[in-house]
Amino acid sequence: MLSLIEMRSNSGALSLMRIPQLAGTVEIGEVEFPSLRRNPLKDPSRRLVVVYLPPNYQKETKRYPLIVALAGFLGASLSFLNFDPFAPNLVQQADQLIKKGLPPFILAIPDGFTQYGGSQYKNSTATGQYEDMIVDDFISWLQKNFRVSSSIGLVGKSSGGYGALMLGMKHPEIFSALACHSGDMYFDWCYKRDIPIAAQVIGQYKNVE
């Protein structure tokens, strides 16, 4: 069985792609995130997002639980659509679980990429307001455009795992469940040793540039 991916352009026109073995539908579109406007890196505030809708979504009127998935460092929304001949990607896994009897849900994937490779999904003077992007902009956009219930879960891997754990704990009024897979954290152990090394290298020159 073939399902359709709807790719929404700025003009509103739709082009269709086909992905095999999906019972649900995937929509890929550009979303404007006000929280990212005027970010210090001048990274775009318009981002590609991926939304998976379960089978029969278009035929029904009920609301569905939402799962938001956060990509890891150097990843973006489209990273979860990577083709692997030996294993299903995240969207295919969600589709398979629903076909096997898991209650249907909406899966939404934002783009938290920056020029540095990632944002840790935090509000930062170095990268921008990426916590606000998820908690304020993305969730409200999903609630406005899709039939999302009050049950919202957050999942991520690596830096996305850290983001899921951090945002889920900070905002229990929004997220009722979270899952952290191989979360990139314990930063004192991971990165603190690199700071004096970097300072020594920078010190050999007249300025940072």
MARMIKOL-512377 format. One record per residue (C-alpha): residue in three letters; x, y, z. Coordinates in pm, whole numbers, plus 50000, padded with zeros to 5 digits. Layout:
# residues N
ALAXYZ...
//
This chain:
# residues 209
MET500005000050000LEU501275034949913SER500495065850114LEU500955102150019ILE503245128350163GLU501955163650124MET504675189750087ARG503325224650146SER505095253449975ASN504965290250064SER502385295549791GLY500135268949940ALA500525245849642LEU500915208949718SER503275184349559LEU502915147449636MET505515121349719ARG504965084549784ILE506385064150068PRO505795026550069GLN504115006750343LEU502485035250533ALA498855033350637GLY498915068850770THR499865101650603VAL502915123950640GLU502735161450589ILE505935181550541GLY505595219050551GLU507235252050638VAL506245268550963GLU507135303451085PHE508415303551444PRO508125338551595SER510435329051884LEU513325324551640ARG513035358751481ARG516075380551553ASN518085350851683PRO521775360151725LEU522985335651458LYS520465348751203ASP519285312951146PRO515945311150962SER512735314251160ARG510865294550892ARG511545257550943LEU510505224850782VAL508405203251012VAL507145167650972VAL503705156451092TYR502535120451077LEU498765115551084PRO497405081051173PRO495175059950947ASN491605072750915TYR492555107151049GLN490825123950755LYS487685102850797GLU487165109251168THR486525139451388LYS488035127751717ARG491185141951872TYR494415122351898PRO497285121252148LEU500385139552025ILE504005128352041VAL506675154451965ALA510045139751861LEU513285159451895ALA516285151751674GLY519805149051809PHE522865170651742LEU523365177151368GLY519825164251311ALA516685181651190SER513065172451123LEU513815153850801SER516455132750976PHE513695110151111LEU512655102050753ASN516045087550660PHE515775056050452ASP517385024750595PRO517044991950403PHE517464971850724ALA515324991150974PRO512215013250964ASN512595050251030LEU510675067051313VAL507575074351103GLN507475038850972GLN507855025451327ALA504955046951447ASP502825034851157GLN503674998451225LEU502865001551596ILE499445015951516LYS498754988251264LYS499654962851535GLY497094977251774LEU498645006951952PRO496035034551992PRO496555059551706PHE498455091851769ILE499885121751586LEU503665123651557ALA505225157951503ILE508905165851442PRO510275201551461ASP513625215051340GLY515935227951614PHE519075229651398THR521485259351426GLN524735269951260TYR526465253351555GLY524745220351474GLY522035221251739SER520295241152008GLN519775216552297TYR516235230752272LYS517155257452528ASN516645294852537SER520155308352486THR521765341952420ALA524185323152190THR521665305551964GLY518115317652022GLN514855309652197TYR514505272752115GLU512625263352433ASP510015289452344MET509995276451988ILE508865242152109VAL506735250752411ASP504985281652272ASP505175282251892PHE505205245751787ILE502665232152034SER500205260451967TRP500635256251589LEU499895219051617GLN496845225251837LYS495545250651588ASN496075230051273PHE495475194251386ARG493025176051612VAL495365172451907SER494075160352243SER495345172052583SER497695141852601ILE501085153652474GLY504285133552499LEU507865143652426VAL510615120452303GLY514145125752175LYS517545110152122SER521005123452208SER520645161452232GLY516975156352159GLY516855132452454TYR518265159852674GLY515695183852526ALA512845159752597LEU513955154152956MET514585190953024LEU511425204652857GLY509225176852993MET510375183253350LYS510115221153318HIS506655220553160PRO504555192853317GLU501465214153252ILE502005207352879PHE503735173552857SER502155143653028ALA504935119252933LEU508565120352821ALA511205096352693CYS514955103252677HIS517015080052456SER520805082352501GLY520455117952621ASP523465140552571MET523965155252918TYR526255156353221PHE527965185353050ASP530585190953320TRP531985156653245CYS531575159152867TYR532755194152787LYS534345211353087ARG537795197353009ASP537675213252662ILE537245248852793PRO540855254552918ILE542195237652602ALA540185261552385ALA541285291152598GLN544945281952550VAL544555279952173ILE542655312952157GLY545325328552379GLN547965322752112TYR546215348051888LYS545355384651927ASN541595379351917VAL538985352151888GLU538575356051512
//
